[in-house]
Amino acid sequence: MSNIVALVGRPNVGKSTLFNRLTKRRMAIVDPTAGVTRDRHYGKSDWNGVEFSIIDTGGYVAGSEDVFEQQIREQVQIALEESSVVLFLVDAIEGISPMDEEVAGMLRRSGKKFFLVANKSDNSKLMNQANMFYELGVDHVFPVSSINGSGTGELLDELVKALSKTPAPDIEDSIPKFAVIGRPNVGKSSLINTLLGTERTIVTDIPGTTRDTIYSRYQSFGFDFYMIDTAGLRKKGKVHENIEFYSVMRSVRAIELSDVCLLITDASSPFGSQDLNIFSLAARNNKGVVILVNKWDLIEDKSHKIAKQYEAQIKEKIAPLTDVPVIFTSVLTRQRVLKAINTAVEVHQNRQRKISTSKLNQVLLPIIEQTPPPSIKGKYVKIKYITQLPTHYPSFAFFCNLPQYIKEPYMRFLENKIRNNWDFSGVPIKIYLRKK
């Protein structure tokens, strides 16, 4: 089951700092000015072998008439509905504020499992001072410091205990699972309706482990796959007006449950930051990706040159993972819909591809010998052995004498040589360096 952890609280309590620490990435902007986090940030984390997604929401401000703060409140409400567990952050230095009481009341009314995190507890005095937050009616207070990491271990120990260990629905693992993802109004529902509508031959609905997620089996035109249908199932009254944020919340779940993601974009608008955000989610989850440029029928100049320019713009933005199929479709006229599904099946096969250890060493070692890693401080790296790891996605271990001296550019070189010799189109590849 997919686990989503939402960070909520009033502005400037350190949500983005904690987000950056948990994801081990500096994705969210950290600034003392309240309200900096207005766009959403989504990341992956794990603790004691349990993986979960993290949503960094904006600060909750009760009763504000500011248009941005109104949107932030709506996003917090959606995060509460869609998340598995909530981390409620407060400021240990400033103490309890009326806004903290408002958020605590909202959390209690929601019935959602939440942990109160007294952030900025940077010393023993502030850690003792954090006990005041028991006045908010919570069972436990976790004093932490997002900046130096103190207290986060104890928090994460309890957090992963509360996350679901329920396995995915009992469906055949050998059958591909495709998720249709993308921004609102790009044609996700139309594609699903086209594939699972009147022309379907056999469709078996299996309720998913997460709310409003349906596995629909499709068997037609020689295809056999499950489609993860998350589009249009939620009552519109629950969505409020914040459709963008809601769309990505749903995409998080769909991506985690899938093997291959069909990322639909709109041909009438550029490949934007939200498209890139959703693409990055799929890539970080090591899922196969096929990009569908939909509504191609609305473009007046459909020449090969224009299509190539549009594809080049997309691949420039998704770099360094540029080995991704891009297909220009029109769901309305059914143009290249079957080609898109056929490509998704091929990407699924690429994701399952296994290369024997003997073949890897036979092909790659001569290339490495001809172009070895650059020496650093007079140290020469010797890669002696390569093998593919037994993971659900392509990952390779390179055994060498000094793995710490191999830098990111050379790892990209190794990945490119793997892609040049074997078809891993549409699939992220992981390179691991191990000492031998």
N, C-alpha and C positions, 0 to 999 in steps of 0.2 A: 504493500500500500504506500502511496505517496504521502510524505510528511512535509507539511508547510509550517514554518515558525514565523510569526509576525512580530515585529518590534513596534510597540505603540507607546505613547506618552506625550506629554506636552512639549512644546518646542525647547530646544537647547538643553536637553538632559543627557545627551551623548549617544543617541540611538545610532547615528551614522558611524561613530567611533567604534561602538561594539560590533556593528555590522562588518566593518573593515577587519576587525580582529578575528571574528568567527570565520569569515570567508578567506582570510589570509591574502586579501587583495585590497588595494586602495581604490575601490570603485566609487564609494560615496564621498561627496565633498564634505569636509569637516570645517565648520566656521562658527564662531561664537554668535553670529547674527541669527536671531530666531527666524525660522521659516525658510532656511536655505534649501532643505530637502522638500521639493515640490514634485519633481519627477521621481518615479519609483525606481528602486534598485533591487535586483534579484540575484541571489548568489547561492552557491552550494557549500555545505559544510558537512563535517562528520566528526563523530566522537565515539570512541570505543567500538568502532566498526559499524555504527548506525549513521546512515546518510540522511540529510534533510535539506530542504530548500529554505532560504531566509528571505523575508520581505521586509525592506526598510521603508516604513511609512513616514509620512510627514507628521509634524507635531499636532496633537489634538488641542483645539482652542474652543471652549464652550461659549456659545452666545456671541461669537464674533460675526460681524457683517462683512469682513474682508472676503472678497471673492475667492482668493487663493485658499484662505483658511477654511472656507465653506467646502471647497473641493477636497481639502485634506481630511476634514471630518467625514466626508462620504467615503473616502478611501479607507479610513480606519474602520468604518462600519463594514465595508466589503471584506477587509482583511479578517475581521472577527468572524464573519460568516464562513469564509473559505479556508481559514487556517486550522491546523490541527491543535497547536498550542500557541499561547500568546506570552511574550515577555513584556511586562509592563515596567517601563523604566521611570524612575524618579531621581531627583537630585538630592544627594545626601548632604550637600553643603547648604542649600537653600531651605531644606525641610519641606513640610507638607504645605501645598498651596490649594486654593479652591479648585483649580483645574485638575489637580491630582485626585481630589475627592470626586470630581465629576467623572473622570476616566474610571476610577475604581468602581463607582456605582454602575457605570455602563458595562464593565466587565462582569460584575456579579450578576446583573440582570441577564446577560447573554448566556450564562451557564457554561461558558467556555473555560477549559482548563487554562489557568494562567499562573505565572510566577512573578512576584514583585521583586524587581532588581533595583537596589539602592546604588546607583552609579556614583562615581567620583569619590568613593570611600578609599581615599589614598593613604590613610594612616589609621592607627588604632583608635584615635579619638573619634574620627568620622565613622569608623566601623561600629563603635558603641552608640554613636548618635543615630545610626540607621534604625535602631530599635523603635524610634518614634513612629515609624511607618506601620507598626502593628495597629495603630489607631484606625487605619483604613479598613480593618476587618479582614486581614489576611492571616493565613496559618503560618506562613514562613516568610522571612525577609532575607534576601541574598545580597549582602554588601559586596560590591565588586568595584574594580577600577578598570575601565575599558582601555585606558592609556597604557598601564603597565601590566595588565592581565591578572592582577591578584583577585582571587575569588571566582574567576570564571570556570575553573576546573570543577569546583563544587556545584556551581550552577548547571554546568553541562551534564554532570553525573545524574542530577535529578531530572533534567530536561529529557534525556534519552530514555529514561525509565517511563516517562509519560507518553512517548511517541509510540505509534502503532507498530506492532511486529506482525500484523496480520498479513499473510501472503496474498499475492494477486489472485484474481478469480481462477478457478480450475478450468483453463482452456488449453488447447493443444499448443505446446511451445514451438512445434515445428512450423506452425502457420504464422506468417508475418502479421504484425500489428502496426497499422498505419494511423497516424494522427494528423488531422487537418488543422493547421494552426495559422495564425496571421492576425493582422489588425482588423477592426470592424469594417464591414461593408466592402470586403475585397472579393467575396464570392465563396466563402467557406461553406455556408449552408447550401448554396446552389450546387457545389460540387458533390456534397453528401447526398443531396436529393437526387441528383442526376445518377449517381452510382447505386443508391439504395432505394430508388423510386420504383416506377412501374415495370422497369426492365429487369429487375432482379429475379433470380430463380429461386434461391434459398437464402433466407435471412433468419438467423437465430440470435435473439437478443439475450445477452447475459449481463445481468446487473453488475456493475463494477464495484470495487471496494470503496470508491469515493462517491460522494453525493453527485447525482446527475451525470455520471459517466456511464456510457453504454457501449459494450462491445457488440458490433453487428457483423455477422459473418456474411461475406459476399462470395458467391460462386457463379460466375458467368464469364463468357468470352474466354474461357481457359484460365481465368484467375481464381485464386482461393486465398482470401485474406480476411482478417478482422479489421474493421474500421472503428477507431475510437471516436465516438460521436459526442462532442461536448458543445456543439453550436446550438443556440436557440432553445435550450431546455429549461433555463431559469426563468421564473416569472419576472416580467419587466419591472414590476413594482419594487422588486428587491434590488434592482441594479442602480436605482436613482439615475443620476445623469453622468456618472463617471464611467463611461463605456470603455475608454482606453485601458484604464487600470483593471477593470473587471476582466477584459479580454485577456490580458497577460496573466492574471491570476488563474484563469481557466487553462491557459496554455501551459503553465507550470505543471499542472496535474497531467494533462494530455501527453506532454513530452515524456514525463517520467514513466508512464505506462506503455510507451510505444517502443517499436524497433526502428521505424523510419518515420520521419516527419515530412509532410507535404506543406511547405511554407508558401502560402499564397500571398502575392503582392498585387498591387493595382498598376496596370500599365500606364494609366493616365497620370500617375504621380511618381516622383523619384523614389528610389529605395531609401527610406528614411531611417531615423534613429530608432523608431519603434520596431521596424522590420529587423534592423541589426540586433536590437536587444533580444528579440525572440529567437533569431538565428543563433546568437551566442548562447542562449539557454540550451538549445538543442545540442550544440557543439560541446559545451561543458558537460553535458550529460552523456556524451559519447554516443549519440544517436545518429543514424543515417539521415541525410537531408537531401530533398529535391526541392528546388525553388521553381514555383509556377508563377509566371507573369501573366495574370489573368486580365480579361477584358481587352485582349489584343485586337478584337474586332472593332473597337472604338478608335484605334489609331489609323489615321489617314494614310501615312507613309509606312507601309509594312515591308519595306525592302529589306533584303538581307543585310545591307550596310547598317540600317537603323537598328535592327535586332542585335547585330554584333556590338554596336556602340552601347546599347542598353545593357547587354550582358557584361561588357567590359567595366561599366560603371558599378555594377553589382559586385563583381569580383574584386574590384579595387577596394570596396568598402568591407568585404568579408575577409580580406587577407589577414593572416597568412593561409587560411584554409580556403583555397581557391578551386580545388579539384571537386567542384560541386556541379551537378547537372542543372542547367537553366532551360526551362521549356516554356514557350510562349503559347498560351492557351486562351480559349474562349469557352467557358463552361456553358454560356447561353446557347452557342451554336454547336456545342460538343466538339469543338476543334481541338485535336490532340489530347483529349481527355484519356483515351485508352493508352496513348503513348506515355502519358504522365504516370499511369498506374504500372505500365510495363517497366518504366525506368525505376519506379519505387521498388519493384520486385528485384530488379538487377542490383540496386543499392543494398537491399537486404541480403542478397547472395554475397556481395562484396564484404559486407559486415561479418559474415560467417566464414569468410575465406581463411583457410589454414595453409601455411607454407611450411614444408618440412625443414627441419634444422639443417640437413645436408644441403638442400637447395639454397637456403639463405646464405650459408657460408660459401658455397661454391660461386654464387653470383656476386655477393657484396664484398667479400674479403679482398678480391683483386682490385675492386674499385677503391676501397679504403686504402689499400697499399699504394695505389697510384696517387690518391689525394688524401694523405693522412691529416689528422687534426693538427692545427698549428701548434708549434712548441711555445711554452710559456715559462719564462725564467730558466731557460735551458733544459726544461723537462720535456721529454718526448712521450706522447701517449701512444700505446700500442693496443689496438683492438684485436682480441684474439679469438672471439667466439660470439655467435649471434644465435638467438633462439626466439621463437614466438611464444608468448605466455598464454596460459589457458584461461583467458578472460572472454567475456561476451562480446567484446569489441576488439579490433586489431591492436595489439600491443606487443612490443619487441624489446628484449633485453640485450644490450651490448656489453659484453664483459671485457674489461680492460684493466691496465695496471694503475692508471691515474684518472678515474672518472671525474674527479673534482675539477680537472683542467679542461674538460670539454664544455664549450660554451654554446649558447642558444643558436648562433648562426650555423655551427657545424651539425647540431641536432636537426636543424631544418634541412641541411644538405643530405643527411642520412634518410630523413623522411622522403625527400624528393626522389632519391635513388630507389627506395622501396616502391614508390608510386610509378616510377618509370618502368619497372620490371614486372609489376603485378597490378591488376586492376582493383584499386580501392576507391574508385570514384564515389563521391558523396559521403564518405565515411571518415571521421577523425581518426588519426593514428597517434598512439602514445609511444614515446621512446623513453626507455629507462636505461640508466647507466649503472653498471654494477662492477664491483672490484673483483678481480680474479688474480 
